[in-house]
Amino acid sequence: MKIDPQILEKYFKGNCTVEEAAMAEAWLKQPEAPEVDDWFGQMYALSQPVKIKKTGNHIYRRLYSVAAAVAVLLGVCTWLWQSGLHTAGKAPLAFNWDTLSNKSNDIKLLSLTDGSKVWLGPHSSLAYTYNYNDTSRELSLNGEAYFEVAHDPKRPFSVRTGELVTTALGTAFNISTSNLADGNIQVSLVEGKVSVIAASFSCILKPGQMVQYSEGQVTAVPVVFKIREVLDWKYGKLVFDGMPLKDVFAKLQTRLGCRIIMDSTVSGRRKVSGVFSAGESLDNILEAIQYVHGFKIVKLGGNTYEIK
């Protein structure tokens, strides 16, 4: 089954028709989707990332006899924000917030009333003020989201994550609050310009730059990020590119809504490189990583695992 790359581009940007969206989603359900990897390559090149050095053993999908194809790469559902965000002429309620939660493993595409779009990651939540788009555009994020901001210099667009505030006029950027084991917040700029501010820190990001910040940190230096790894979730993948084992487990917890308890002796200097579909089961992913690194997996019940 083939698909027009232009339809894929429109689908990933949230601009396609209902018929085109259905066509793209049917195509994405195939076990192999090379055009998505081509799209990754184009996006990756835009950020001018650093060259990747091969480290350690690599995992590509499964390393041994698990040949079953993954049925679903990506599920996208659109929410249209209506009465809750249309508050023109009403008394301002700047300190009142409402929250939209994504408790699934899929991605939720939010179309805001100002024309901005938000791809809300799995097991993430986004809060908005009741007077959103009256005089300002304020959001609060817990988890991961990708933002395409409609240009409006009269109404600043800002996202709060803990004590960190990211402000933009018209741009595209990604924020994650829980993908790293140390709890650092990651702000990654794809297009445009954003300011990132906390009580003891501020910086301006350029396209292709990321800043990592934890509460109480005095300084943080922007670095070049790997767009293929940062935006993997938006394109229905889990990408690990020489990622420390403890961060791999943190990312899996965020993306798959699970709990992974790791013995302190397991991590060390171990790193993981590999690509999985976002629809791959947690058991299969852990087994593939276990095959390389030799740890023991104990399932404690429910969606909780212990790594020894």
Backbone bond lengths (Angstrom), bond angles and torsions (degrees), N, CA, C in turn:
res aa  C-N    CA-C-N  psi(-1)  N-CA   C-N-CA  omega(-1)  CA-C   N-CA-C  phi
1 M - - - 1.461 - - 1.527 109.87 -
2 K 1.343 116.98 128.71 1.453 122.46 -179.65 1.520 110.43 -108.15
3 I 1.340 115.70 161.40 1.449 120.46 177.09 1.525 108.95 -146.50
4 D 1.323 115.98 145.66 1.462 121.85 177.94 1.528 108.72 -67.91
5 P 1.348 118.74 124.04 1.470 120.83 179.34 1.524 113.23 -55.44
6 Q 1.346 117.01 -29.14 1.466 119.71 179.26 1.524 111.59 -66.49
7 I 1.337 116.06 -33.15 1.469 119.66 176.96 1.525 109.77 -68.50
8 L 1.350 116.44 -40.27 1.463 119.74 176.39 1.521 110.86 -60.27
9 E 1.338 116.20 -44.62 1.465 120.00 -179.22 1.522 110.65 -61.16
10 K 1.328 116.78 -44.80 1.469 120.49 178.57 1.523 110.89 -63.99
11 Y 1.337 116.25 -37.46 1.468 119.90 -179.47 1.523 111.32 -64.74
12 F 1.352 116.82 -46.66 1.458 120.66 -178.62 1.521 111.57 -65.36
13 K 1.345 116.82 -28.72 1.457 120.63 179.53 1.523 112.68 -90.38
14 G 1.361 116.63 -3.20 1.459 119.80 177.64 1.518 113.58 76.61
15 N 1.349 117.78 24.98 1.461 121.01 -175.42 1.519 113.79 -110.60
16 C 1.323 118.44 3.95 1.458 119.62 -174.31 1.526 112.11 -85.72
17 T 1.336 115.02 163.90 1.462 121.03 176.84 1.525 109.67 -76.69
18 V 1.334 115.81 172.46 1.468 120.23 177.94 1.521 110.46 -60.18
19 E 1.348 116.20 -42.07 1.466 120.09 -179.30 1.535 111.13 -65.87
20 E 1.346 116.31 -41.75 1.462 119.93 178.96 1.522 111.46 -66.77
21 A 1.347 116.58 -37.65 1.465 120.24 177.97 1.518 110.58 -62.90
22 A 1.349 117.17 -42.39 1.465 121.05 179.33 1.526 110.45 -63.59
23 M 1.340 116.31 -39.72 1.460 120.87 178.63 1.521 110.89 -64.45
24 A 1.350 116.78 -44.21 1.460 120.82 -179.31 1.511 111.48 -65.07
25 E 1.332 117.42 -42.78 1.462 120.79 -178.20 1.521 111.26 -67.24
26 A 1.356 117.04 -36.72 1.468 119.82 176.39 1.523 110.11 -64.64
27 W 1.334 116.31 -40.05 1.462 120.15 179.30 1.517 111.60 -66.93
28 L 1.348 117.28 -39.15 1.459 121.35 -177.61 1.527 113.03 -67.82
29 K 1.327 117.17 -17.69 1.460 120.24 179.72 1.528 112.31 -76.11
30 Q 1.322 117.53 -7.30 1.457 120.46 177.21 1.527 110.93 -67.33
31 P 1.320 118.73 149.66 1.472 121.13 177.99 1.523 112.98 -59.87
32 E 1.335 117.70 -35.36 1.456 121.21 -179.51 1.518 109.23 -119.64
33 A 1.324 116.28 132.90 1.461 121.16 -178.98 1.526 109.11 -138.35
34 P 1.341 118.57 76.18 1.467 120.76 -174.00 1.520 113.95 -63.42
35 E 1.360 117.93 -29.42 1.455 119.11 -179.40 1.533 111.74 -62.49
36 V 1.341 116.75 -29.81 1.461 119.63 177.11 1.525 109.96 -65.53
37 D 1.330 117.23 -40.48 1.457 120.55 177.16 1.527 110.79 -64.81
38 D 1.351 117.19 -36.32 1.459 119.98 175.78 1.525 110.51 -62.71
39 W 1.331 115.26 -40.46 1.467 119.90 177.95 1.527 110.29 -62.68
40 F 1.340 115.80 -43.41 1.465 120.37 175.92 1.528 110.11 -54.14
41 G 1.319 116.35 -46.52 1.452 120.31 -177.70 1.517 112.27 -60.69
42 Q 1.341 116.75 -41.48 1.455 120.34 179.44 1.519 110.84 -65.15
43 M 1.325 117.22 -46.18 1.458 121.23 179.31 1.527 110.76 -63.88
44 Y 1.331 115.04 -38.63 1.471 120.65 -179.16 1.525 110.57 -62.75
45 A 1.335 115.85 -40.65 1.462 120.45 -178.20 1.523 111.24 -67.56
46 L 1.332 117.31 -32.82 1.464 120.69 -178.30 1.518 112.45 -61.31
47 S 1.328 117.43 -31.79 1.462 120.39 -175.61 1.528 113.10 -86.12
48 Q 1.365 117.07 -2.94 1.464 121.95 -177.23 1.524 111.15 48.93
49 P 1.322 118.25 59.21 1.459 121.15 -175.66 1.516 112.45 -75.18
50 V 1.326 115.08 164.26 1.452 120.00 175.37 1.528 109.45 -69.75
51 K 1.315 115.78 155.60 1.451 119.50 177.44 1.513 110.02 -69.92
52 I 1.327 115.41 142.46 1.459 120.75 -176.68 1.522 109.29 -94.53
53 K 1.309 115.82 126.15 1.456 120.67 174.83 1.518 109.30 -93.03
54 K 1.300 116.22 136.84 1.459 120.12 178.92 1.515 109.24 -72.10
55 T 1.326 116.30 127.63 1.468 120.14 -179.24 1.511 109.43 -130.59
56 G 1.293 114.99 128.13 1.457 119.79 173.30 1.518 112.11 68.17
57 N 1.316 115.11 -160.60 1.447 122.07 179.60 1.519 110.16 -81.46
58 H 1.314 117.08 147.46 1.454 122.02 -178.65 1.528 110.01 -112.30
59 I 1.326 113.77 145.62 1.457 120.48 178.39 1.515 107.28 -120.04
60 Y 1.301 120.34 125.73 1.449 123.01 174.55 1.527 108.10 -123.54
61 R 1.373 112.79 109.05 1.460 122.26 -172.41 1.533 108.90 58.54
62 R 1.322 121.78 -105.95 1.452 122.14 178.63 1.514 109.02 -115.24
63 L 1.322 118.59 145.78 1.457 121.83 -176.05 1.521 112.62 -95.50
64 Y 1.301 116.59 -7.88 1.451 117.87 178.53 1.509 107.35 -142.20
65 S 1.322 118.45 -158.52 1.456 120.57 -161.83 1.516 113.95 -75.62
66 V 1.335 116.17 61.96 1.461 119.70 168.98 1.511 105.65 -117.61
67 A 1.309 117.32 96.95 1.455 121.01 -172.63 1.520 112.86 -103.17
68 A 1.332 116.92 1.69 1.460 118.89 -177.04 1.522 110.22 -65.89
69 A 1.309 116.63 133.48 1.468 120.87 179.88 1.515 109.76 -78.29
70 V 1.318 115.06 151.36 1.453 120.55 178.19 1.523 108.54 -86.44
71 A 1.326 116.73 129.44 1.457 120.30 -172.82 1.523 113.24 -77.38
72 V 1.327 117.09 -36.61 1.458 118.51 -174.34 1.518 110.10 -126.55
73 L 1.332 117.72 123.45 1.461 121.35 176.01 1.511 111.25 -86.80
74 L 1.315 116.45 -40.26 1.454 118.60 -170.53 1.511 109.89 -156.15
75 G 1.335 116.40 134.00 1.460 120.62 173.78 1.508 108.24 -117.88
76 V 1.325 116.57 123.03 1.455 120.16 -179.09 1.518 108.98 -119.74
77 C 1.299 115.32 129.33 1.457 121.23 179.56 1.520 108.35 -125.34
78 T 1.324 118.11 134.98 1.448 121.60 -177.27 1.515 110.72 -99.38
79 W 1.329 115.03 131.06 1.462 121.57 172.01 1.512 107.34 -110.77
80 L 1.323 119.80 131.37 1.453 122.44 175.06 1.511 108.43 -102.34
81 W 1.331 116.26 119.27 1.454 120.46 178.95 1.521 107.49 -79.22
82 Q 1.310 117.25 123.06 1.444 120.29 -174.98 1.515 111.06 -118.61
83 S 1.339 117.84 -107.29 1.457 120.48 -169.35 1.519 113.25 -59.68
84 G 1.311 118.76 -32.34 1.460 120.83 -177.46 1.512 113.96 -63.62
85 L 1.356 117.19 -23.59 1.455 119.87 -178.63 1.524 112.87 -108.65
86 H 1.333 118.66 -8.07 1.454 121.22 177.96 1.520 108.44 -92.19
87 T 1.322 117.82 92.06 1.459 120.18 -173.35 1.520 112.07 -124.88
88 A 1.343 117.79 17.40 1.458 119.95 -179.52 1.522 110.50 -58.69
89 G 1.329 116.04 132.51 1.449 120.79 178.42 1.504 114.18 88.09
90 K 1.335 118.79 -6.27 1.461 121.90 -179.91 1.519 109.55 -96.66
91 A 1.319 115.83 162.58 1.464 120.27 178.68 1.519 109.76 -61.67
92 P 1.342 118.48 134.97 1.472 120.88 -178.78 1.517 111.66 -64.93
93 L 1.327 115.06 136.88 1.465 121.63 178.53 1.521 108.04 -128.10
94 A 1.331 116.15 56.90 1.467 120.69 -170.63 1.518 112.84 -61.53
95 F 1.321 117.85 -24.88 1.451 119.82 -176.42 1.527 112.39 -97.68
96 N 1.327 116.79 4.11 1.452 120.81 176.10 1.525 109.09 -100.66
97 W 1.313 116.12 130.85 1.452 121.34 -176.15 1.524 110.08 -124.45
98 D 1.314 115.07 151.09 1.457 121.14 169.99 1.520 106.90 -124.38
99 T 1.321 117.47 154.20 1.461 121.50 -171.87 1.521 111.36 -125.15
100 L 1.325 116.27 136.59 1.453 123.80 171.10 1.524 107.45 -109.79
101 S 1.324 116.65 126.15 1.468 121.44 -176.35 1.521 110.48 -115.14
102 N 1.308 115.79 140.92 1.455 122.97 173.78 1.524 107.94 -112.98
103 K 1.319 117.29 100.51 1.458 121.58 -176.06 1.528 112.68 -96.15
104 S 1.326 116.39 7.62 1.466 120.56 -177.43 1.522 110.83 -100.91
105 N 1.350 115.91 -179.84 1.463 121.75 175.06 1.524 111.77 -91.98
106 D 1.346 116.99 3.03 1.456 122.01 -179.04 1.526 110.47 -94.74
107 I 1.324 115.62 -179.72 1.452 122.66 177.92 1.524 108.93 -106.19
108 K 1.325 117.33 138.81 1.457 121.99 176.48 1.521 108.67 -108.83
109 L 1.318 116.46 125.84 1.460 121.39 177.66 1.518 108.87 -96.71
110 L 1.320 116.50 117.39 1.457 122.45 -178.66 1.524 109.64 -103.65
111 S 1.332 117.10 126.60 1.456 122.08 175.91 1.518 107.95 -103.57
112 L 1.324 116.51 109.76 1.460 121.17 -176.52 1.522 110.65 -82.63
113 T 1.327 116.28 159.94 1.458 120.85 -175.14 1.520 113.20 -68.36
114 D 1.326 118.25 -19.31 1.463 120.49 179.68 1.525 112.00 -88.21
115 G 1.332 117.16 0.75 1.458 121.69 -178.28 1.516 114.12 96.53
116 S 1.332 117.23 -7.78 1.464 120.38 176.32 1.525 110.11 -72.38
117 K 1.323 116.20 156.89 1.464 121.55 178.51 1.516 109.54 -127.93
118 V 1.333 114.80 143.81 1.462 120.90 178.79 1.518 108.40 -130.68
119 W 1.330 116.36 124.87 1.458 121.63 170.34 1.532 106.22 -94.04
120 L 1.330 116.73 109.57 1.460 121.12 -176.45 1.522 109.25 -92.79
121 G 1.330 116.08 121.93 1.456 121.73 -174.97 1.517 113.28 -70.94
122 P 1.333 116.71 167.64 1.468 121.15 178.32 1.522 111.55 -57.83
123 H 1.348 115.20 141.32 1.468 122.60 175.06 1.532 111.42 54.67
124 S 1.326 114.97 42.44 1.463 121.85 179.66 1.525 109.11 -125.74
125 S 1.321 116.26 163.12 1.463 120.18 178.43 1.525 109.44 -140.13
126 L 1.337 114.96 148.40 1.454 122.12 -178.60 1.524 108.53 -131.87
127 A 1.320 116.15 124.95 1.466 121.34 178.46 1.525 109.07 -106.53
128 Y 1.340 116.46 146.58 1.453 121.50 179.69 1.525 109.23 -135.72
129 T 1.343 116.07 151.95 1.455 120.21 178.06 1.530 109.28 -77.55
130 Y 1.316 116.29 150.54 1.458 120.56 -179.17 1.533 112.08 -64.70
131 N 1.321 117.21 -27.31 1.469 119.70 178.89 1.526 111.51 -99.24
132 Y 1.329 116.20 30.49 1.463 121.18 178.39 1.533 110.22 -53.53
133 N 1.318 116.49 132.10 1.462 125.18 175.64 1.526 113.77 77.09
134 D 1.349 118.62 7.85 1.463 119.75 171.83 1.529 109.25 -76.85
135 T 1.313 116.55 -66.78 1.466 120.78 177.69 1.523 111.51 -118.74
136 S 1.324 117.47 -16.58 1.462 121.63 179.22 1.521 108.81 -151.65
137 R 1.333 114.68 172.68 1.468 120.62 179.63 1.520 107.46 -130.96
138 E 1.327 116.27 96.06 1.461 121.69 -175.77 1.527 111.28 -112.74
139 L 1.337 115.37 132.79 1.455 122.56 177.38 1.528 108.50 -131.83
140 S 1.329 115.32 160.27 1.460 120.98 175.31 1.520 107.89 -134.57
141 L 1.334 116.40 128.22 1.466 121.69 -172.59 1.516 111.78 -115.53
142 N 1.326 115.24 137.89 1.460 122.38 167.95 1.524 106.73 -128.95
143 G 1.321 117.17 111.80 1.456 120.82 -176.63 1.512 110.17 119.99
144 E 1.343 116.73 -129.14 1.457 120.53 -175.74 1.518 110.43 -138.63
145 A 1.327 116.65 141.79 1.464 121.19 178.17 1.516 109.95 -157.16
146 Y 1.335 114.57 152.45 1.459 122.29 174.44 1.517 107.49 -115.47
147 F 1.338 116.65 131.62 1.458 121.73 -173.49 1.524 110.59 -116.85
148 E 1.343 116.63 131.32 1.455 123.01 167.11 1.520 106.05 -114.67
149 V 1.329 116.66 108.90 1.460 122.08 -168.12 1.525 110.96 -96.56
150 A 1.326 115.96 128.22 1.458 121.12 174.33 1.531 109.27 -71.51
151 H 1.327 116.66 134.53 1.467 121.43 -176.42 1.529 110.37 -69.56
152 D 1.317 115.84 125.56 1.464 122.15 177.34 1.526 108.49 -159.87
153 P 1.339 117.71 88.18 1.463 120.39 -175.50 1.523 114.18 -62.54
154 K 1.338 117.76 -19.27 1.462 120.22 -179.10 1.529 111.96 -81.36
155 R 1.313 117.03 -18.01 1.469 120.98 -178.12 1.526 108.83 -127.72
156 P 1.313 118.32 93.94 1.474 120.89 -179.51 1.526 111.42 -57.86
157 F 1.318 115.48 142.05 1.463 122.83 178.49 1.524 107.32 -105.93
158 S 1.339 117.37 119.18 1.466 120.08 -176.85 1.521 110.64 -134.35
159 V 1.331 114.78 146.34 1.461 122.38 178.96 1.522 108.26 -124.96
160 R 1.325 116.48 124.23 1.459 122.10 178.51 1.527 109.48 -96.61
161 T 1.331 115.07 132.36 1.464 121.90 173.78 1.525 106.52 -135.57
162 G 1.327 116.82 99.80 1.456 119.72 -173.07 1.509 109.03 64.91
163 E 1.339 117.24 -129.67 1.460 121.10 178.80 1.523 112.67 -90.06
164 L 1.332 116.80 2.09 1.457 122.12 -177.28 1.533 109.86 -94.29
165 V 1.349 117.03 136.25 1.461 122.37 177.36 1.521 108.69 -123.80
166 T 1.345 116.51 123.22 1.456 122.73 177.27 1.522 107.87 -107.19
167 T 1.335 117.03 124.11 1.463 121.74 -175.28 1.521 110.26 -121.23
168 A 1.353 115.92 137.06 1.464 121.49 -179.35 1.522 109.23 -142.53
169 L 1.342 115.54 160.13 1.464 121.04 172.11 1.524 109.25 -103.03
170 G 1.303 118.70 -59.98 1.456 122.79 175.27 1.508 108.89 -145.10
171 T 1.320 117.68 111.48 1.460 119.50 -170.42 1.521 110.04 -169.12
172 A 1.334 117.18 -179.60 1.460 122.90 176.05 1.524 108.17 -136.20
173 F 1.324 116.46 126.67 1.458 119.69 -177.40 1.524 110.52 -152.62
174 N 1.326 115.08 162.61 1.462 122.91 -178.69 1.529 108.52 -119.58
175 I 1.346 116.58 139.31 1.461 121.44 174.74 1.519 108.74 -128.77
176 S 1.323 115.83 135.80 1.462 121.67 174.58 1.520 108.75 -131.85
177 T 1.328 116.98 134.73 1.466 120.59 -179.04 1.520 113.56 -106.90
178 S 1.347 117.92 -7.04 1.476 117.54 -171.92 1.521 114.13 -147.57
179 N 1.335 118.62 25.44 1.463 120.64 -179.04 1.520 113.60 -86.28
180 L 1.342 117.72 -10.55 1.460 121.14 -177.97 1.527 110.52 -115.31
181 A 1.322 115.43 147.33 1.466 120.21 -176.92 1.524 112.03 -64.20
182 D 1.347 117.73 -29.42 1.467 120.10 -178.31 1.524 113.05 -83.93
183 G 1.351 117.49 0.41 1.454 120.81 176.14 1.509 115.17 81.67
184 N 1.333 118.47 6.83 1.468 120.82 179.39 1.520 111.48 -62.34
185 I 1.329 116.39 140.84 1.464 122.84 172.60 1.520 107.97 -86.20
186 Q 1.335 117.04 135.19 1.457 121.81 179.58 1.531 109.52 -113.64
187 V 1.331 116.32 125.14 1.462 122.07 173.41 1.524 106.97 -115.88
188 S 1.343 117.29 119.65 1.471 122.21 -174.86 1.521 109.26 -122.68
189 L 1.327 117.32 122.79 1.465 121.75 -176.27 1.520 110.91 -96.92
190 V 1.337 116.40 125.51 1.462 122.36 178.30 1.523 110.81 -96.57
191 E 1.343 117.29 -46.27 1.459 121.93 -179.33 1.522 109.60 -138.77
192 G 1.343 116.54 152.30 1.453 121.01 173.05 1.520 113.07 83.39
193 K 1.347 115.72 -141.35 1.455 121.40 -177.30 1.523 108.68 -151.57
194 V 1.323 116.95 139.31 1.465 121.43 175.70 1.521 109.35 -135.70
195 S 1.335 114.70 152.54 1.463 120.16 169.83 1.520 107.63 -105.81
196 V 1.320 116.38 141.01 1.463 122.49 179.17 1.524 106.51 -122.34
197 I 1.348 116.55 121.02 1.454 120.93 -170.47 1.527 110.74 -132.93
198 A 1.329 116.49 139.39 1.463 124.23 168.81 1.525 106.73 -137.00
199 A 1.334 116.03 -179.84 1.463 119.99 -176.49 1.525 112.21 -59.19
200 S 1.325 116.88 -36.50 1.471 120.46 -175.01 1.520 113.00 -117.25
201 F 1.345 116.97 18.69 1.457 118.68 -170.73 1.523 110.46 -159.26
202 S 1.312 117.11 144.88 1.467 121.70 172.28 1.519 108.96 -157.59
203 C 1.343 116.41 149.63 1.455 120.39 175.55 1.519 109.23 -160.67
204 I 1.323 116.30 162.57 1.460 123.79 173.80 1.521 107.48 -111.95
205 L 1.330 116.78 128.14 1.459 120.59 179.40 1.521 111.14 -97.21
206 K 1.332 115.53 144.14 1.452 123.06 171.55 1.526 108.66 -104.09
207 P 1.346 118.50 159.23 1.470 120.22 179.11 1.522 111.83 -53.13
208 G 1.327 116.08 133.36 1.457 121.49 -179.04 1.505 113.97 91.59
209 Q 1.349 116.91 -1.60 1.464 120.40 -179.67 1.529 111.28 -105.06
210 M 1.338 114.68 150.05 1.458 123.06 177.19 1.516 108.75 -129.79
211 V 1.336 115.57 148.42 1.446 120.14 169.79 1.528 107.87 -124.03
212 Q 1.336 116.48 138.63 1.464 122.62 176.38 1.520 108.16 -112.84
213 Y 1.329 115.39 131.38 1.464 119.11 -172.43 1.520 110.43 -141.59
214 S 1.340 115.48 138.60 1.457 121.07 172.93 1.516 108.50 -123.54
215 E 1.313 117.08 154.14 1.461 122.19 -175.48 1.525 110.87 -56.77
216 G 1.331 116.01 132.67 1.452 120.81 179.19 1.507 114.47 86.77
217 Q 1.332 117.58 -4.01 1.462 120.98 -179.22 1.533 109.79 -69.40
218 V 1.318 117.13 133.80 1.466 120.93 -175.93 1.528 110.99 -79.81
219 T 1.319 117.31 -44.25 1.464 121.06 -179.99 1.515 109.62 -134.30
220 A 1.313 114.78 153.61 1.457 121.75 173.45 1.517 106.81 -145.52
221 V 1.316 117.56 135.37 1.461 122.20 -175.02 1.526 109.46 -107.63
222 P 1.342 118.18 127.40 1.465 119.64 176.53 1.522 111.27 -60.75
223 V 1.315 116.63 140.25 1.463 122.05 178.26 1.520 108.69 -131.23
224 V 1.337 116.42 160.14 1.462 121.41 175.06 1.522 108.65 -74.49
225 F 1.337 116.83 133.76 1.465 119.44 -178.47 1.525 111.34 -110.86
226 K 1.318 115.51 163.57 1.465 122.62 179.01 1.524 107.58 -95.01
227 I 1.318 116.66 103.36 1.457 120.73 -173.32 1.525 111.18 -62.39
228 R 1.312 116.88 -31.29 1.472 121.23 179.62 1.522 111.12 -62.38
229 E 1.331 116.09 -32.60 1.460 120.65 -178.87 1.526 111.58 -87.95
230 V 1.327 116.94 -39.44 1.467 120.64 -177.16 1.526 111.64 -69.90
231 L 1.339 117.17 -40.89 1.467 120.90 -176.41 1.526 112.97 -99.78
232 D 1.328 117.35 16.69 1.465 119.65 -178.76 1.522 111.88 -56.65
233 W 1.329 117.35 -42.18 1.466 121.88 -176.58 1.526 111.86 -60.85
234 K 1.340 116.97 -33.92 1.467 121.09 -177.41 1.524 111.19 -68.86
235 Y 1.339 116.83 -23.68 1.449 121.25 -178.78 1.530 112.52 -110.49
236 G 1.340 115.52 22.77 1.454 119.86 172.01 1.506 115.13 73.38
237 K 1.337 117.59 31.86 1.459 120.22 -179.22 1.526 111.03 -135.42
238 L 1.314 115.11 163.32 1.462 123.86 167.59 1.524 106.42 -118.79
239 V 1.327 116.72 112.91 1.461 121.16 -176.41 1.520 109.07 -115.40
240 F 1.326 115.99 126.38 1.460 122.67 174.91 1.525 107.12 -119.30
241 D 1.316 116.81 119.10 1.459 121.24 -176.15 1.525 108.93 -121.28
242 G 1.343 115.47 83.89 1.454 120.58 -176.81 1.519 111.69 64.98
243 M 1.333 116.96 34.34 1.467 121.62 -177.01 1.521 110.76 -83.63
244 P 1.347 118.25 135.21 1.461 120.73 176.29 1.528 111.36 -56.53
245 L 1.318 115.90 144.24 1.460 121.58 -174.29 1.529 111.93 -56.66
246 K 1.334 117.88 -40.11 1.463 120.17 -178.81 1.528 111.09 -63.99
247 D 1.349 117.45 -34.61 1.463 120.42 178.14 1.523 111.17 -75.10
248 V 1.334 117.04 -31.15 1.465 120.71 174.57 1.529 109.88 -59.38
249 F 1.334 116.33 -46.78 1.457 120.17 179.81 1.528 111.39 -65.94
250 A 1.342 117.28 -37.72 1.467 120.58 177.37 1.525 110.57 -62.91
251 K 1.324 116.66 -41.68 1.462 121.74 -179.92 1.524 110.97 -66.49
252 L 1.331 116.93 -40.77 1.466 120.60 177.93 1.526 110.84 -63.35
253 Q 1.322 116.97 -38.91 1.465 120.13 178.39 1.532 110.36 -62.32
254 T 1.331 116.27 -42.44 1.460 120.84 -179.41 1.516 111.61 -67.02
255 R 1.314 116.82 -46.43 1.460 120.90 -172.96 1.525 113.58 -76.63
256 L 1.344 116.56 -34.27 1.467 120.29 -172.62 1.524 113.08 -109.52
257 G 1.333 117.49 3.02 1.461 119.90 175.33 1.511 113.69 63.82
258 C 1.333 117.22 34.84 1.457 121.27 -178.22 1.526 109.91 -112.02
259 R 1.321 116.00 179.05 1.463 121.46 173.33 1.516 108.28 -126.12
260 I 1.353 116.32 126.41 1.462 121.76 -179.97 1.516 108.49 -122.46
261 I 1.328 115.78 118.09 1.462 121.95 178.23 1.521 107.56 -99.22
262 M 1.333 116.97 122.28 1.458 120.18 -174.94 1.516 110.94 -112.49
263 D 1.317 116.61 127.99 1.448 122.46 173.46 1.529 108.78 -61.05
264 S 1.319 117.53 137.35 1.468 121.75 -175.54 1.523 112.92 -62.55
265 T 1.322 117.32 -19.36 1.473 119.97 -178.38 1.528 112.30 -86.80
266 V 1.343 117.97 -6.32 1.461 120.53 -172.54 1.520 112.47 -78.92
267 S 1.348 117.77 -45.56 1.461 121.43 -166.60 1.520 113.46 -64.95
268 G 1.329 117.63 -67.19 1.460 120.62 -177.31 1.515 111.31 56.48
269 R 1.330 116.31 -133.80 1.466 121.47 179.57 1.524 111.38 -101.90
270 R 1.308 118.27 15.65 1.450 121.15 -175.49 1.523 111.24 -67.83
271 K 1.349 115.03 138.56 1.460 120.84 178.66 1.520 109.63 -130.32
272 V 1.327 114.81 156.48 1.459 121.07 -176.27 1.524 109.22 -125.79
273 S 1.325 117.04 134.13 1.462 122.80 171.58 1.526 108.02 -128.34
274 G 1.303 116.66 129.34 1.453 119.73 -179.70 1.512 111.66 173.46
275 V 1.339 115.10 167.06 1.461 122.13 -179.87 1.517 108.79 -129.65
276 F 1.329 115.83 128.22 1.449 122.08 176.24 1.521 109.30 -126.99
277 S 1.311 116.41 154.05 1.460 120.23 169.53 1.523 108.59 -71.96
278 A 1.337 116.25 145.69 1.462 119.69 176.91 1.530 111.35 -63.59
279 G 1.337 117.15 -18.27 1.457 120.68 178.38 1.514 114.11 -87.66
280 E 1.333 117.56 -2.99 1.468 121.09 178.69 1.525 109.52 -65.05
281 S 1.309 117.07 142.14 1.460 120.09 -179.62 1.523 110.37 -71.43
282 L 1.327 115.88 149.93 1.460 121.05 178.32 1.524 110.71 -60.11
283 D 1.321 117.43 -40.27 1.466 120.76 179.50 1.533 110.98 -57.33
284 N 1.336 116.54 -44.87 1.463 120.22 -179.11 1.526 111.78 -65.41
285 I 1.336 116.63 -40.75 1.465 120.18 -179.80 1.529 110.48 -64.78
286 L 1.327 116.57 -46.10 1.463 120.16 179.91 1.521 111.39 -63.70
287 E 1.321 116.70 -38.28 1.465 119.70 179.64 1.533 110.94 -65.78
288 A 1.346 116.35 -38.22 1.462 119.69 179.71 1.525 110.92 -66.04
289 I 1.336 116.48 -42.92 1.469 119.85 178.78 1.534 110.19 -68.39
290 Q 1.328 115.75 -37.81 1.472 120.62 177.69 1.524 110.69 -60.53
291 Y 1.328 116.91 -36.83 1.461 121.59 -178.37 1.529 110.69 -58.09
292 V 1.337 116.78 -35.74 1.462 121.21 -179.08 1.521 111.40 -83.71
293 H 1.343 116.70 -44.58 1.465 119.88 -168.45 1.525 114.62 -100.38
294 G 1.323 117.84 -9.89 1.453 120.14 168.10 1.513 117.03 73.97
295 F 1.326 119.14 19.08 1.458 119.35 176.70 1.529 110.58 -83.28
296 K 1.319 116.74 173.47 1.450 122.13 -179.65 1.523 109.64 -107.41
297 I 1.342 116.92 134.13 1.465 122.45 179.40 1.517 108.85 -104.26
298 V 1.320 116.90 125.12 1.461 122.01 175.92 1.526 108.26 -119.92
299 K 1.330 116.73 118.37 1.462 120.31 178.03 1.521 108.54 -86.69
300 L 1.335 115.43 119.29 1.465 120.75 -173.89 1.524 112.90 -89.94
301 G 1.309 116.35 -7.28 1.466 119.32 -178.07 1.502 109.96 122.24
302 G 1.347 115.51 148.30 1.446 119.28 -178.99 1.516 109.88 63.84
303 N 1.308 116.17 -127.74 1.452 121.87 179.37 1.526 111.30 -116.00
304 T 1.341 115.43 35.85 1.478 121.75 -177.29 1.527 109.44 -114.33
305 Y 1.344 114.94 132.47 1.460 120.60 -177.95 1.527 108.88 -129.73
306 E 1.332 115.30 148.32 1.455 121.12 174.41 1.528 108.52 -116.94
307 I 1.330 115.98 132.21 1.469 121.46 179.16 1.520 108.02 -107.51
308 K 1.347 116.18 120.09 1.466 121.68 -178.14 1.515 110.71 -116.92
